[in-house]
């Protein structure tokens, strides 16, 4: 039992010595963070659907039509309509 107590005391001392000084947030700060996270939670799917998603689609389309590997095939009608590379 004495050995177990020594181990527990040593571990707690190591924890207390190695911990840095920590500052707690105020209640006001917690409420502000909760409000921000609630807004992010509700609007992030809408942001992904209406802003980020179309941007990604536009970038992929522009790469497929104008940014391909073959310079002579850039801007062809088929590539503009289908948005795919010609094989």
C-alpha positions in Angstrom: 0.0 0.0 0.0 2.9 2.4 0.8 4.4 1.9 -2.7 1.0 2.7 -4.3 0.7 5.9 -2.2 4.3 7.0 -3.2 3.5 6.4 -6.9 0.3 8.5 -6.6 2.1 11.3 -4.8 4.9 11.4 -7.4 2.4 11.4 -10.3 0.4 14.3 -8.7 3.6 16.3 -8.1 4.7 15.8 -11.7 1.3 16.9 -12.9 1.3 20.0 -10.7 4.9 21.0 -11.6 4.5 20.4 -15.4 1.2 22.3 -15.7 1.4 25.8 -17.1 -0.5 28.7 -15.6 -4.1 28.5 -16.9 -6.6 31.3 -17.0 -10.3 30.6 -17.0 -12.8 32.3 -19.3 -15.5 34.4 -17.8 -19.2 33.5 -18.1 -19.6 36.3 -20.7 -16.8 34.9 -22.8 -18.4 31.4 -22.7 -21.8 32.9 -23.7 -20.2 34.7 -26.7 -18.4 31.5 -27.8 -21.6 29.5 -27.5 -23.4 32.1 -29.7 -20.7 32.0 -32.3 -20.7 28.2 -32.4 -24.5 28.2 -32.7 -24.3 30.5 -35.7 -21.6 28.4 -37.3 -23.6 25.3 -36.7 -26.7 26.6 -38.4 -25.1 28.4 -41.3 -22.2 26.2 -42.3 -24.4 23.8 -44.3 -25.9 26.7 -46.2 -22.4 28.2 -46.8 -21.3 24.9 -48.2 -24.3 24.5 -50.4 -24.6 28.0 -51.8 -21.1 29.5 -51.6 -18.3 26.9 -51.3 -20.0 24.3 -53.5 -20.6 26.4 -56.6 -17.0 27.8 -56.3 -15.6 24.3 -56.3 -17.7 23.4 -59.3 -16.7 26.5 -61.2 -13.0 25.9 -60.5 -13.3 22.3 -61.6 -15.2 23.3 -64.8 -12.6 26.0 -65.6 -9.8 23.5 -65.2 -11.4 21.0 -67.4 -12.2 23.4 -70.2 -9.3 25.9 -70.1 -6.6 24.3 -68.0 -6.1 20.9 -69.5 -2.8 19.4 -70.5 -3.2 19.8 -74.3 -3.0 23.4 -75.4 -4.7 22.7 -78.8 -7.8 21.2 -77.1 -8.4 24.2 -74.8 -11.8 25.9 -75.3 -13.3 23.4 -77.7 -17.1 23.3 -77.9 -17.4 19.8 -76.6 -15.2 20.6 -73.6 -17.3 23.7 -72.9 -20.6 21.7 -73.1 -19.5 18.6 -71.2 -16.7 20.0 -69.0 -14.6 16.9 -69.6 -11.3 16.2 -71.2 -11.0 14.6 -74.6 -9.3 11.2 -74.7 
